[in-house]
Amino acid sequence: MTTQKKPIASSAELEAEILKERNHLSTDRMDMSISEITSMYEKSEIFISPDFQRLFRWDIEKRTEFIESLLLGIPIPPIFVAENQDTVWELVDGLQRVSTILSFMGLLKDDKGELETVHNNWEMQEGSRLDKLKGFTYETLSQKLRLTIKRATCRVEILRSNSNFEMKFELFKRLNTGGEPLSDQEVRNAIYRGISADFNVFLSRLAANPTAKKLIQISENKRNKLYHEEQVLRFFTLLHHDQNKAIKVNLSEQMSNFMFKVVKQEIAFDYAAQEKLFNSLINEFYGIDINLFIGGGNFFSTSLYDGLMVGLGKNWHLYENMDSTERTRILKEKIDKLTADDTFKASYGSSDKTRVVARIKIATDVFANI
């Protein structure tokens, strides 16, 4: 018989810690009809970020299946919204379900507030249970069936505006169980937009740089999950981290914490200067080799990306005023030296925090020695 170890803390200490964390979170829930949800959307009382509107991922079969569920009275998963300071709801989880309803009913708007012309008023395919759905649109359904859709109910989980923002991120990350789970970056964008959208727009703009897209070679699926924006955030998070200090949390949490501090203006962040730096590094590396960030298996390597981008980024002041030809020559030598370094190669591993810090320190030292 094994002896159970005694807990480090007492039950009273654990209960106190639970109470403290629960007080950081203010939630509510209600059952709403589809008609109520669409009415709120039309009145701009519920907001779908333009970043999300372009990520229309469900194909026609999946959309048809969802409308079929509404018609058959099959319960649908809840949607999650975050309430901002003006009590407007921002949809965080449930985009595919809500946008399917809105587009089927011809109500989905583009980022200018005009009715969307591509996805609205689509025809259904055959359903898995209802063969005769094929060819019907919302307008060609009978009044009875349109009312059936409008009166269908959905549970809405609400995160109130007075909730702690770190807890908001944690909540949506844990409850993100929809058919198209959100990536960490999608959750960050949604949660922190409630404070300010400036940093979201900044990340999106840099990630959309055509040269950056060519260097950060990722699949369309990953791009749709905002992986390219996450790489921009990853760069700035590591650039501003003191390389002599360990990262105490996992890298995803480190990036969330950094984004939160920038959005809350808890750290100085010169948007214009940081954008100029990022684009300068991207342009320099692109001129050297378009495949510079490609590692084993012919895939984008965050290890190479971390080392080269952050290592040079921390030392760019030593290079920026050089003659461009001379700078390129020196940088090629530095890159060859770094990528041949056994200690640097031993630090590979995309998100292992110890390896991340190690490879950045090695790369920073290589680029600093000119």
N, C-alpha and C positions, 0 to 999 in steps of 0.2 A: 504494500500500500504506500503510495507516494504522499509525501507531506506537502501540503499547500503552502506557498510562500505568503507571508503576511503583507498586505498592501502597504505602500510607502506612506500614504496619507490616511487620515481617519475618515470615517463616513461623514462626519460633520464638515470637514474641510472639502470633501468632494461635493456635498450638497451646496455649500456656499459658492463654490466655483461654478456649478451648474446654474444657480440662481443669477449670478453675475452675468453669465453669458446670455441667459434667456432674456434678461432685461435690455440687452443690446438689440433685440429683435422684436419688431412690432408687425404682426401679420393679421390678416383677416381673410375670410372666404365667403363667397356667395354663389348661388346658382342663378345663372342668367340665361335668358332666351337668346337665340341667335338674332332675333329682331332687335333686342336691346343692345347687343354687342355691335351690330352693324350701324345702329342709330348713333351710338357713341362715336364710332369711327367717322361717320358723316359730319358730326358736330365737332370734330377734332378733340374729343374728350379722351380718346385712346389713340396713341401714336405708334406707328410702325416706322422705325428708322429707315431712311432711304438706303442705308447700307444693307438692310435686310430685304428690302423689296426686290433688289436685283438678284437675290439668291433664291429664285423660284425653283426649287429642286424636285418637287414631285412631278412625275410624268402623268399622262392623261389617265392611265389605269389606276394609279394611286389616288388621283383626285376623284375619279368616278367612284372608287370604292368608299371614299369618305362621304360623299353625298349620298350614296346608297345606305350607309350606316345611319345617317340622319333620317332618311325616309323610312327605314325599318325600325327606328327607335332603339338602335343599339347604342349603349352608353359610350361616350367618347372621353378621352383623357382630359384632365384639366389644363387650362392655360395659366401661365404665370405672368403677372404684371408688376412693375415697380412704379409706385406713386411718386411723382416729383413734388417740388415745393408748391406748385400751383394746383396740386391734386389731380393733374392729368396723368393718366396711366400710360406707361410705355411697355409695349409687349416685349417680353424677354424670351419666353419659351411658348411655342404654339404658333409660330409664324406660318408653317405650312397649312395648318388647319384653318387659321383665320384668313389667310390670303386665298385659300381655295374657296372658301365661302364668299368672300368679297368679290373675287374675280368671276365666280359662277353667276352671282347676282348682278354683275356689271358695275360694281361700285369701287373697285380698286383704283387708287390714285397713283400718279407718278410723283417724282420728287418736287415737281412744281405745283402740286395740288390739283392737276388736271386728271380727268379720267384716263386710265391706262388703255392704250389702244391694241396692245399685243395679246395680253392674257385674259382680258375680259370677255364675257359672253361665249364661253367655249361649249362645245358639244360633248356630251358624255359618250363613253364606249359601253359595251355590254358589261353589266355588273357580274360579280361572282355568284350572286343569288338572283339577280333581276336581269334577264337577257334583254328585256324590252326597253331598257334605259338608253340603248344605242340611238344616237341622233338627237336626243332631247337636249334642249337648253333650258335655262331657268324660265325664259319667256314662253317657251312652248309647253311647259308643264301646266297642268290644270291648276286653277286657283286653289283647290283642295290640297294638292301636293306642295304648292309654294307655301301655303300656310303651315303645312307639316314641317317644312324646313325651318321656317321662321320661329315656330313654337318649340323646336327642339331645344333642350337645355344643355348648358355646359358649366362645369364648376370653374370658378375663377379664383385663383389663389393670389392674394394681394399683399405685397410687401409695402407697408406704410412708410411715408417719407421720413418719419423720425427714427427709422432703424439705422443702426451703425452700418456704414458702407462696407466694412470688411465682412460683416455678417451677411449683408446682401449678396456679396460675391459667393460666400460659402453656401448660402441657401440655394441659390440658383444652380450652383455647380452640383450640389447633392441631389436636387430635385429635377435635374435636367434628364428626364426619362422619355421624352417624346420620340416620335418615329424618326426624326432627324436631329439627334443630339447636338447641342451647341458646343463649339470648341471653346477653350478657355478665353481666346481673344474675342469671340463673339459675346461672351458673358461680360468680359471687361468693358467692351464698347458700350453695351447696354446699361450696365450698372453705373459707370463713371460718367456717362453722358448726362445723367441726372444732376451732376454738379456743374459740368461744363463740357461742351463738345469740341473745344479747341484742340485738345490733344488727339482726339479721335480723328479729326479732319487732318491734322498734321501727319499722323501715321499713315493714313489712307493716301495722302498726296505723295509722300515719299515712296510708298510701296508701288504706286502707279507709275513712277518714273520708268520709262521704257528701257533704259539701260539697266536699272536695278532688276527689272523683270527678266532680262536676258541673263544676268549673272546669277540671280536666285532662281534656278531652274527647278520648278516644282510642278506637280500635276495640276490640272484644272480643278480636280476635286479638292485638293489642298488649298488652292487659291480661293475657291468658294467658301472654304472654312476660315478664311482670313489668315492663313498660315504666313502669307507674305507680309502682312502687317505685323504679325507677331515677331517676325525676324527683325523688323525695324525696331520694335520695342525691345527685343533681346539685345540688339547692339547698344542702344542708349542705356539700358539697365546696366550692362557690363562695363560700358565706357565710364559711367559715373560711380561704379563701385570701387572702393579702395582695394587694390590688388594685394595689399599686405594683410587684409583681413579675410577671414573665412566667410563663406556664405552660410548662414545658420539655418536656412529653410530650403525647401526644394526650389529649383530655378523658376518654376511656374509661379510660385508664391512670391519669389523675389521680384519678378516682373510685375505682378499685380501690385505689390507694395510700392514699387517705383512709380508706376502709372498713377496710383492713388496720390502719392506725394506731389507729383507734377500737377495733376488736376486741381488739387487743393492748394497749390502754390506754397507748399511747405518747403520746397527746394527751389533755388533759382534755376530757371531753364530759359535760355535765350533762344527762342524758336528760330529766328533768322540765322543766327550763328550756327546752331546745331544742324539746320537744314543745309547750309552751305558746306559744312564739314562732311555730312553724309554723302551729298552729291559729289563732292570732290574725291572722296575715297572710291565711290562707285565708278566714277569716270576714269580714275587712274587705273584701277584693277581691270576694268573692261578693256582699256587700251593695251594692257599687258597680255591678257589671255581671257577670253570669254568663258572658258571652262575652269577658271581658277578655283572655284568653290565646289568643284565636282570631285568626289572621293571614290572610294571603293564601290564596285557595283554600278558605277556610272550614275550615282545619285548625288543630289545636293548634300554637302557635308557641313553640318553646323560646327564641327570641330575646326575645319579650315576657315569657315566664315568667322567664327569667334576670334581665332588667332590673328588672321590677317586684318580684319576690319578694326578690331579693338586695339590690337598691337600697334598698327599704324595710326589709328585715330588718336591714341594717347601721345603720339609723337609727331603729328602732322605739322606742327609749328616748325619742326626742323627741316621739313621738305617743301613746304608750300611755296616758298619764294625762290626755289632753285630753278635753273634752266630746265625746261621740261624734258629735254633729251637726256640730260645728265641725271635727272631725278628718276626717270624710267630705268636707266642703266643700273643705278644703285639699288633701286627697289627690286629689280629682277634678281640681283645677287642676294639680297636679304631674303627674298621669298624662297630661293633655292636652298639657302642655308637653313632656313626655318623648317621647311618641309622635309629636309634630309636629317634633321635632328632627331635622334632616337628618343630622347626624353620628351620632345614635343609629340612624337608619334605615339608614345606610350600614354599620353594624356587624352587620346581620343575617347569619345564616349559623350554623346550629344548633351545629356542633361545631368550627368553626375557632377554635383557641385564642386567636389574636390578637384576633379579633373578640369573642370571649366576654369577655376581660379589658377590652376597650375599652368595650363596652356597659354592663358592670357599673360601671365607673368613672364613666361619664356619668350613669347612673341614680342612683348613690350621691350624686353631687354635687347632683343635682336635688332629691332627697329631704332632703338635709342642709340646704338653704337655705330655712329657714322664718322 
